[in-house]
Amino acid sequence: MAMLGPRVWFSVRQGLSRGLSRNVGGWASGEGRKVDIAGIYPAVTTPFTATAEVDYGKLEENLHKLGNIPFRGFLVQGSNGEFPFLSSSERLEVVSRARQAIPKDKLLLAGAGCESTQATVEMTVSMAQVGADAALVVTPSYYRGQMSSAALIHHYTKVADLSPIPVVLYSVPANTGLDLPVDTAVILSQHPNIVGIKDSGGDVTRIGLMVHKTRRQDFQVLAGSAGFLLASYAVGAVGGVCALANVLGAQVCQLERLCLTGQWEEAQKLQLRLIEPNTAVTRRFGISGLKKTMDWFGYYGGPCRAPLQELSPAEEEALHLAFTSNGWL
């Protein structure tokens, strides 16, 4: 699928915007409010065949199974989707197939971030064309030393100006080495087409400060991991995009319900049981660990795309223990 050239950005944006007057799930109804992104989203993995081709059939199977869990929506082409290893056409095809596979009342967030502003705008417009409801835009980081607040504000403002769908900021310092500064996020929260942020850093103080400083804006904060979901809800976050939801989706949604209904003691018990397996599939063993766990839970995990490596027998045993010792396997 071809990417769009800069001369057609504006005409495409106008045409797509006319089609976004729907009020599906969270779209604003014409009263000037931004899309509501509150809720839980699994950070969907990209399945591959043994020959490293994208396995679209297995992707659809996984999404059909996950569609039975009360998620707010799905994130494809985030970090767990291995998006840096996919071509532009593969990234767009994943979004297209996901839109066809998930329930129509669920939001589809698509990772559209690229290193340059122009490429990010083109990718965002193209993803909107194939069915994305909102674009998750990671901080450009290859030239991280030059990614000042001014540079990031310029980048995100340009993307949001030209995007036909809402934009969600994405800060994931473990992968990029770059934290989106709180004050930068506060400035960007004033943009009418920037609806929130997925913060994966794990600093709950930072999440609370961001919630506090954007309280006068129509802006929402999503925790980037199930490991600090309860704490994030306690300081005002409205949901989470969680790798662990690929295997323990019902439990992560249960944690959400307990927090929203003020059942903090029960929420704490559940959160504590989720921390170790969450750490195993995020920080300790990463995407390879998550995919191996998916195989155990009846989904298709399969291999990662090189250069990511499969787990050693010792790592697999430690991963299994992280789930069994907490009663999940």
Secondary structure, 3 states (H helix, E strand, C coil): CCCCCHHHHHHHHHHHHHCCCCCCCCCCCCCCCCCCCCEEEEECCCCECCCCCECHHHHHHHHHHHCCCCCCEEEECCHHHCHHHCCHHHHHHHHHHHHHHCCCCCEEEEECCCCCHHHHHHHHHHHHHCCCCEEEEECCCCCHHHCCHHHHHHHHHHHHHHCCCCEEEEECHHHHCCCCCHHHHHHHCCCCCEEEEEECCCCHHHHHHHHHHCCCCCCEEEECCHHHHHHHHHCCCCEEEEHHHHCCHHHHHHHHHHHHCCCHHHHHHHHHHHHHHHHHHHHHCHHHHHHHHHHHCCCCCCCCCCCCCCCCHHHHHHHHHHHHCCCCC
